[in-house]
Amino acid sequence: MSDPTPEIDDPIKTAPRNRTVRLDRGETEVLRHKLLTSDSDLARENILDKTILGDCFSVLPRLPRAFADLAILDPPYNRGKTFGDRRHGKQSLDSYCAWLGEILDLVLPTLKPTASVYVCGDWQSTAAIQTAASSRLKLHNRITWEREKGRGAARNWKNCSEDIWFCTLSDRFTFNRDAVMTRRRVIAPYRENGGRPKDWQEAKDGRYRDTAPSNLWTDLTVPFWSMPENTEHPTQKPEKLIAKLILASSNPGDVILDPFSGSGTSAVVAKKLDRRYVAIEREEGYALLTEKRLALAEANRSVQGFADGVFWERNSKPRKS
């Protein structure tokens, strides 16, 4: 397979503040040796904390049964999009629903009975996700998150949201509500009993309230060129978004499965949050970027927008002086 992310021969040509992760000269061969392939021995002891280069349709049937605690699926949406040198064309809704069903039928045997599943989509694919998932899983919610990028349309509303369906295999599942609280600035603080703050806290750098997580997320920033997590993958999810899913629906040491790994955000965040991971990606260039990002995570385990055990509103965390 061709490499959709070419090596950079002259990094000086990049804008000074551009922090996009790319493959530098000489890295490809070193990183390639870290990858497993669909021909590798895919026993449980061999696949943990590994990126598997291959198509999920051929890799998933060879994985162990009931080894993963959480699956995060970010498949190609039902619209024309090119990933590397492959184009995923738009299908009828029924065909896309059947395709998703085939994927779920391969993923489910790899999951523990207490596992959770998140499936990403947009307004054009969300009906198919609901149909395919509801016949195989227990549906609990649909998260909608604001994707602030994108151009406006002359004859339509600007498309700036995406969905994530929250599903489980059974009624026994992990959900750590307190691990995904959002810290919001208090604009109109209410006091009681002699002036004591009611449901908020006052600190030197401001007034805040920690709120329970909802299914509407407006605090995310899609990766762009000045962010250290950014890559050239066309549909990369924010690390902050994936961190919410992992913290809520898994515990330290649990195994996260991502059969459409892309540039590796799920694997990187799992590593930063002390989880194990198994990432599957069919494009070599993106799999190599995953390995580079994992190496960078050794030195920097921070997730933008997550600090002090809470998720901060976008651009709201006070800067250190």
Backbone hydrogen bonds, N-H to C=O, Kabsch-Sander energy under -0.5 kcal/mol:
donor,donor_aa,acceptor,acceptor_aa,energy
8,I,23,L,-2.0
9,D,7,E,-0.7
13,K,10,D,-1.9
14,T,11,P,-1.6
18,N,15,A,-2.0
19,R,17,R,-0.6
19,R,225,W,-2.9
20,T,225,W,-0.6
21,V,230,N,-3.4
22,R,20,T,-0.5
24,D,22,R,-0.7
25,R,8,I,-1.0
27,E,24,D,-2.0
30,V,26,G,-0.6
31,L,27,E,-2.7
32,R,28,T,-2.4
33,H,29,E,-1.1
34,K,31,L,-1.7
35,L,32,R,-1.3
36,L,51,T,-2.6
38,S,53,L,-1.0
40,S,37,T,-1.8
42,L,40,S,-0.8
46,N,43,A,-1.7
47,I,43,A,-1.3
48,L,44,R,-1.2
49,D,277,Y,-2.9
50,K,47,I,-1.3
50,K,277,Y,-0.9
52,I,50,K,-0.5
52,I,279,A,-3.6
53,L,36,L,-3.3
53,L,51,T,-0.6
54,G,52,I,-0.8
54,G,281,E,-1.8
58,S,55,D,-1.4
59,V,55,D,-2.1
60,L,56,C,-2.3
62,R,59,V,-1.7
63,L,60,L,-1.6
66,A,109,P,-2.4
67,F,110,T,-2.0
68,A,110,T,-2.5
69,D,255,V,-2.1
70,L,255,V,-1.5
71,A,116,S,-2.2
72,I,257,L,-2.4
73,L,71,A,-0.5
73,L,118,Y,-3.3
74,D,72,I,-0.6
79,R,77,Y,-2.6
81,K,88,H,-1.4
83,F,86,R,-3.2
84,G,82,T,-0.5
86,R,83,F,-1.9
88,H,81,K,-3.1
89,G,87,R,-0.8
96,Y,92,S,-2.6
97,C,93,L,-2.3
98,A,94,D,-2.2
99,W,95,S,-2.2
100,L,96,Y,-2.5
101,G,97,C,-2.2
102,E,98,A,-1.9
103,I,99,W,-1.8
104,L,100,L,-2.7
105,D,101,G,-2.3
106,L,102,E,-1.0
106,L,103,I,-0.8
107,V,103,I,-2.0
108,L,104,L,-2.8
110,T,107,V,-1.9
111,L,108,L,-1.7
112,K,68,A,-2.7
115,A,112,K,-2.1
116,S,69,D,-1.3
117,V,167,C,-3.2
118,Y,71,A,-2.5
119,V,165,W,-1.8
120,C,73,L,-2.9
121,G,163,D,-2.5
125,S,122,D,-1.0
126,T,122,D,-1.9
129,I,125,S,-2.1
130,Q,126,T,-2.4
131,T,127,A,-2.1
132,A,128,A,-2.8
133,A,129,I,-2.8
134,S,130,Q,-2.3
135,S,131,T,-0.9
136,R,133,A,-1.7
137,L,133,A,-2.9
138,K,168,T,-2.9
139,L,137,L,-0.6
140,H,166,F,-2.9
141,N,166,F,-1.3
143,I,164,I,-3.2
144,T,215,N,-3.0
145,W,162,E,-2.6
146,E,217,W,-2.8
147,R,145,W,-0.5
147,R,160,C,-2.9
148,E,146,E,-0.8
160,C,158,K,-0.9
162,E,145,W,-2.0
163,D,121,G,-2.7
164,I,143,I,-2.4
165,W,119,V,-2.9
166,F,141,N,-2.6
167,C,117,V,-2.9
167,C,165,W,-0.6
168,T,138,K,-2.0
169,L,115,A,-1.9
173,F,171,D,-0.7
174,T,114,T,-0.7
176,N,248,A,-2.9
177,R,175,F,-1.2
179,A,176,N,-1.2
180,V,177,R,-1.7
181,M,178,D,-0.6
182,T,211,T,-2.5
183,R,311,F,-3.0
184,R,182,T,-0.7
184,R,209,R,-2.9
186,V,207,R,-2.2
187,I,185,R,-0.7
192,E,196,R,-2.5
196,R,192,E,-2.2
198,K,190,Y,-2.3
199,D,197,P,-0.7
201,Q,208,Y,-3.2
203,A,201,Q,-0.5
203,A,206,G,-2.9
206,G,203,A,-1.5
208,Y,201,Q,-2.6
209,R,184,R,-2.5
211,T,182,T,-3.0
211,T,209,R,-0.6
217,W,144,T,-2.5
218,T,216,L,-0.6
227,M,224,F,-2.3
230,N,227,M,-1.8
236,Q,233,H,-1.0
242,I,238,P,-1.8
243,A,239,E,-2.6
244,K,240,K,-1.6
245,L,241,L,-1.5
246,I,242,I,-2.5
247,L,243,A,-2.7
248,A,244,K,-2.1
249,S,245,L,-2.1
250,S,246,I,-0.7
253,G,274,D,-2.2
254,D,251,N,-2.5
256,I,276,R,-2.0
257,L,70,L,-3.0
258,D,278,V,-2.4
261,S,280,I,-2.9
264,G,261,S,-2.2
265,T,261,S,-0.6
268,V,264,G,-2.7
269,V,265,T,-2.7
270,A,266,S,-2.4
271,K,267,A,-2.2
272,K,268,V,-2.2
273,L,269,V,-1.8
274,D,271,K,-1.4
275,R,270,A,-3.3
276,R,254,D,-3.2
278,V,256,I,-2.2
279,A,50,K,-2.3
280,I,258,D,-2.6
281,E,52,I,-2.4
284,E,282,R,-0.6
285,G,2,S,-0.6
287,A,283,E,-2.1
288,L,284,E,-2.6
289,L,285,G,-1.9
290,T,286,Y,-2.1
291,E,287,A,-1.7
292,K,288,L,-2.0
293,R,289,L,-2.7
294,L,290,T,-2.5
295,A,291,E,-1.9
296,L,292,K,-2.2
297,A,293,R,-1.8
298,E,294,L,-0.5
298,E,295,A,-1.1
299,A,295,A,-0.5
299,A,296,L,-0.9
300,N,296,L,-1.6
303,V,306,F,-0.6
306,F,303,V,-2.4
307,A,310,V,-2.2
310,V,307,A,-1.8
311,F,181,M,-2.8
312,W,305,G,-2.6
312,W,310,V,-0.6
313,E,183,R,-1.6
316,S,313,E,-2.2
